[in-house]
Amino acid sequence: MEELLSQLIVLMRRTVFPEYLGQDDRALDLMSIRGIVRKIAGDKRADAFIERIPYISKLLHTDVEAIADNDPAVTDRTEVVLCYPGIRVMLHYRTAHELLELEVPVAPRLLTEMAHSATGIDIHPGAQIGEYFAIDHGTGVVIGATTVIGNHVMLYQGVTLGAKNIRYDHDGRPVDEPRHPILEDNVTVYANTTILGRVVIGHDTVVGGNVWLTHSVPPRSRILQTRAIEQPLFADGAGI
């Protein structure tokens, strides 16, 4: 199945970004995409997935714009499409998420794990992510299965959106329930910050780097780490 999914991503990339990658025959690519999804999930789901491709394309183009608008190092949008791990992982995620919505088994998780291996960014296909989503650098980002992310959200490397705890049923099995954060529109989270639990980060909030956050914060908040404690220079071989 991994070989089929690798072919699917190549075709999706070419279909979604023809202005950057060129396209020999879009109709043929769509037919090939349908054939791959049909092998994985059957005719009905394959037809439904093809209908979702324009929506996937729209979202991915907003992601390209978000990265280009937030990173002064970007010289050209082609650079974003070809080079940035944030777009690579989002192509996998947005494809996987639509397959998951169609109740396709296994393949969605395989797609995001393939991207995880390639980029170091771990996004569960069940997460809900809005338009104009940007990940800068990206290595070490973790986004859990029930995370909800609004529009115009930016994450830096090492950010974790995880669960604070897991509830178990009477048979000792973990309960799959909402347990990851909700980030409203226009939220920025800086490097190596961890946000855990079903907390709400209000719109237009900035969360600084190296913050450990397990409670909700209102809109337009500024959450910063505690200042470093300065001490005199070590003496007599003393350490920390």
N, C-alpha and C positions, 0 to 999 in steps of 0.2 A: 504493500500500500504506500510506503514512503516514496517509492519511485514515481507512482502515479501522482502523489501530492506535490512532488518536486516539479513534475511537468505542469501541473495545474498552476503553480505559482508563477512559473515562467510565462505561461499563456496569459494569466491574469495581469501580470506586470505589463506585458506588451499591449494588452487590450485597454487597460486603465490609463496608461501613459503613452499613447501613440505619438503625441507631439514632442516627446523627449526621446523616445526609443525607435521611432519609425514603426511602420506596420505594413506588411506585405498584403495581407488579405484578412480583414477583420471578420468577415463571415466565416472563413475557414477556421480562424482561432476560436470563435464562439462555438462552432460545431465541435471542435476538439475539446473545449471546456465541457460542453454538454456531455460528450462521450465519457470523459473521465468521471464526472459526477454521477452519471448513470451507472457506471461500473461500481461505484462506491455506495450509491444510495437509491438507485432506481429511477425510472423515467419521470415520475411525477415530481420528485424532488429536484431532478436535473432541470426540468422546465421552470420550476419555481426559482431556482438559483439563477438561471439565465436572466430572468426578469428582474433580479435584484442587482445585477451588475452595474447598471447606470447609477444606482444609489451608492454602491460601494465606491465607484469612481468619483462621485461628487464628494463624498466624505474624505477620500484620500487626497483629492486636490486641495481641500481646505487644510489638511494636515501639512501639505507642502507649503502652503501660504503661511501657516502659523510658524513653521520653522524659519522660513525666509524672513519673516517680519520680526522675529525675536533674536536672530543671530546675526550680528554685524559682520561675521566672517564669511557669510554666504555671498558669493559673487554672482551666482546664476542659479535659477531654479533647477536647471538640469543637474547641477552639482548636488542639490538636495536629493533628487530622485535617484541618482546613480551612487552616491557616496554615503548618505547619512543613515546610520543604523535605525534611527527613529522611524524613517519611512519604510525601511525593510521590514521591521517588526510589525508596523501597522498594516502593511499589505497582508502579511500572514494573519494578524489578528482580525482584521475586518472581513477577510474571506472566511476565516474559521468561525467568527461570530454568526455570520449569516447561515452557515451550514448547521451550526448548533441550534439556531432558531428554527431550522427545518427538521430538527430532531434527528440529524445524521449522527450515528454513533462513532466514537473513537477518532475519526478523521479530524474533527476540530481540535482536539487536544494534541494530536500528532503535529498538526500544522504549527501550533504555537510553541510546541517543544522544539521543533526544527528551528524556529526563529530564536528561541532561547539559546540553543546551542551555538548559533551563528553570531548572536549579538550580545549575549549576557543579559538580555532584557526578558523578564518572565511575566507575560500577561495571560491570565486565564481567559479562554474564549467566552466564558460566561459573563465577564465584566461588561458593563454598559458604558461606552465612551462616546461623548458628543462630538460636535464639529470643532475644527481648528485646534486639534490636540497636538502638543509638541513635547517631545522628549529631547533634551539636549545632552549630548554625550551618551548617557543611558546605561552604561554598564552597572549592573547590580540593582536595577529597578525591578520591583516586584509588585504586581497588581493582582489582588485576590479575586476569586470567582464572583463574589456578590458586590464588588465595588461598583459605585455609580459615579461617573465623572461627567460634569456638564460641559458647556462650550467654552472655548478660549482658556483652556487649562494648560499650564506648563509645569513639567517635572524635570528635575535635574538628576544626575547620576546618584545611585545608591538610595533612592527613595523607596520605602516600603509602605504599601497600603495593605495592611494585613488584619488578621483576626486577633482579638485580645484573648478570647477563650472559646472553647467549643463545648456545646451541650451534647450529652449522650442520652439515648433512649433507654427503655427498660432492658433491652437486650445488649446494652453496651456499645451500640453503634453510634458514630457521630451523626448528629442531626444537621442536615443541609438546610440552613436557614440564613437570612441576612445577617452577616457578621463582620462585614468589611466597611470601610468608610464611604461616606457620600461627600464628594467635592462639588460644590455648586459652581456656577459660571465665574470665569475670570479669577481663578485661584492659581497662585504660583507657590510651588514647594521646592525649596532649595536642597542642595546636596546632602545626602546621608541622613535625612530626616525619616523617622518612623511614626506612622499614624495608625493606631490599632483600634479595632472595635467598630460597632455601628454608630459612629459619631458623624456629625454634620459639620463640615467646614464651610462657613457661610461665604456667599459670593464676595468677590473683590478682596479676598484675604491673601496675605503674604505670610508664609511660614518659612522662617529662616532655616539655615543649615544646622545639622546635628541636634535637632529637636526631637524629644520623645513626647508624643501627644496622644492621650487616651481619653480626651473629653471634647465635647462639641465647642465650637467657638462661633460667635455671631458674625454677621457680615462686616466687611471692611476692618477685620482685625489685623494686627501685626504681632506675630508670635515669634519671639526671639529666644535663643539659648541664653542661659545664665552666663554672665561675664566671667572670663577666666580670672582665677585668683592668682595675683602676683605675689611671689615670695622672694626674700633675699637670695643671693647666690648661695649655692651649697658650700659648706665648709667642713673641714675635718673628715672628708670622705663620705659625708652624709648623702643619702639618696632621697627619693620621693617617699 
